[in-house]
């Protein structure tokens, strides 16, 4: 059994990724920020699939907690009779909608800490616990390719993640670790207050600009992450893979 560590795995896309990977026979360590009940529900659903899961609290924007978190991960690995895990999915994050002229320094710093600095240093901290031949998937956004006003700061962080992914792939290749980026398009989740999911006009507008004629669903993302972490995808590294149904081609 292989083990995946998914940040922000208690809800939304992270939860869907966790369930897909459990369905493929993998154990899961997932993190949550504040919503423990959601994390416990995900753990229970993974148990229903016949797999083991552990939930650990983590603020991915607080680098000072990462050393303690690594010790907690090491302890959790003991319940799997392992000393390392195989897959790291850097999924946790939050959205900020603000026009360029109105974006505050506090908003900007929050995005930096969670989406860039946090991903950089959490991955660095966990490197000794990632098995040689393992995989890392960083989550970006379709917004690095196309532009919507109000998402400049958020998309800029994701652009940094994509560059970081190239460097990770190069520097970790000697250990056989493949590193890739998944860039979702608009997805029906509670992200951004659930606007895409809950606003029919917005949903229809996005569907109209998407080649496959609909808005994305969580299963679209969980499925591609599971596929990218399968044995069949081991020769793919350093790539940005957009999963948007052909949005704004």
PyMOL commands that set and color helices and strands:
alter all, ss='L'
color gray80, all
select helices_A, chain A and resi 12-23+36-48+63-78+100-102+105-129+142-144+152-175+191-198+200-208+218-228+231-233
alter helices_A, ss='H'
color red, helices_A
select strands_A, chain A and resi 3-6+27-32+53-57+85-90+130-139+178-184+240-243
alter strands_A, ss='S'
color yellow, strands_A
deselect
rebuild
show_as cartoon
